[in-house]
Amino acid sequence: MSRPELLAPPEIFYNDDEARKYTSSSRIIDIQTQLSERALELLALPDDGVPRLLLDIGCGSGLSGETLTEHGHQWLGLDISESMLDIALEREVEGDLMLGDMGQGLGLRSGILDGAISISAVQWLCNADKSCHEPRIRLKAFFSSLYRCLGRGARAVLQIYPENLAQRELILGFAMRAGFSGGIVVDYPHSSKRRKEYLVLTCGPPSLSTTTPDGKGEDGESCSDEDSSEDEENQTVCISDRRRPRKRQKVNKKGKGRDWVLRKKEQMRKKGNAVPADSKYTAQLQHKELKLLLIDRSEKQKYSDKRRSSDCLKILAQFCET
């Protein structure tokens, strides 16, 4: 079965017919409920009975939002498909709905959210559905705006279906660049059908309290990073911080050749010093001998201006004769 994001843009793929088919399927409703329950579990919200304001990114017809409502939370829903949002209004979901493209950023106030979830939506950003779409720019706009909207220490749990390892690294990389700490949580890593991946991000630098949770194994118990990475390399990323290594400065391995000597001679001419004319023998001296042509400043201070200029002329004349 082809991936839906490869068939058409989301606002076109999820038209009226597809939106109603999606929402009326008992199988899809059951899967959405399970994924939303797991995402809410990974959010690790305090169990103090206080309702939180959460964002459902790619909310669709409000299936995942109903799970948030059942747990007593308030939520905002964002989706690009108008047909999906129309069905959500027909179903009278409790959340406030917004029509928008997450690839253009989230237009919400800074620090307003206590958390965010997304079910099967973020991987759509990796496709260029229009000529003006650049996946890297859209991922940067999404994660930077999500980081800004979340409160300090709040989490975002994004369930994704990456097409390959490169796509997974692309999504995770832009999340880390935006300032998040966290990584990938893989549930049922050895099952081709039940395998699920969650990008668990914390707003702020890494700490002991922001450690990425373990995924679930086949028996329902927690699965460590070592277990989930046996079938693929580097599938689980524990903690990454915002700091990036500095770029190494390029080192010119070439020696100081003819161009360097000609440039130095031109500089000496501009200073009014007498410099021999250029010839085919220019720059054939050894590097150590060339150093003598430019007297060190500390040595220059020992002589007067008149004597210093005469010494330079003698040295240059001596080397020209040789």
Secondary structure as GFF3:
##gff-version 3
##sequence-region A 1 322
A	DSSP	three_ten_helix	4	6	.	.	.	ID=ss1
A	DSSP	alpha_helix	10	13	.	.	.	ID=ss2
A	DSSP	alpha_helix	16	24	.	.	.	ID=ss3
A	DSSP	alpha_helix	26	43	.	.	.	ID=ss4
A	DSSP	beta_strand	53	57	.	.	.	ID=ss5
A	DSSP	alpha_helix	63	70	.	.	.	ID=ss6
A	DSSP	beta_strand	74	79	.	.	.	ID=ss7
A	DSSP	alpha_helix	82	90	.	.	.	ID=ss8
A	DSSP	beta_strand	96	99	.	.	.	ID=ss9
A	DSSP	three_ten_helix	102	104	.	.	.	ID=ss10
A	DSSP	beta_strand	113	119	.	.	.	ID=ss11
A	DSSP	three_ten_helix	122	126	.	.	.	ID=ss12
A	DSSP	alpha_helix	135	149	.	.	.	ID=ss13
A	DSSP	beta_strand	150	160	.	.	.	ID=ss14
A	DSSP	alpha_helix	165	177	.	.	.	ID=ss15
A	DSSP	beta_strand	180	187	.	.	.	ID=ss16
A	DSSP	beta_strand	196	203	.	.	.	ID=ss17
A	DSSP	three_ten_helix	208	210	.	.	.	ID=ss18
A	DSSP	beta_strand	215	216	.	.	.	ID=ss19
A	DSSP	beta_strand	222	223	.	.	.	ID=ss20
A	DSSP	alpha_helix	225	228	.	.	.	ID=ss21
A	DSSP	alpha_helix	258	270	.	.	.	ID=ss22
A	DSSP	alpha_helix	287	291	.	.	.	ID=ss23
A	DSSP	alpha_helix	297	300	.	.	.	ID=ss24
A	DSSP	alpha_helix	305	321	.	.	.	ID=ss25
###
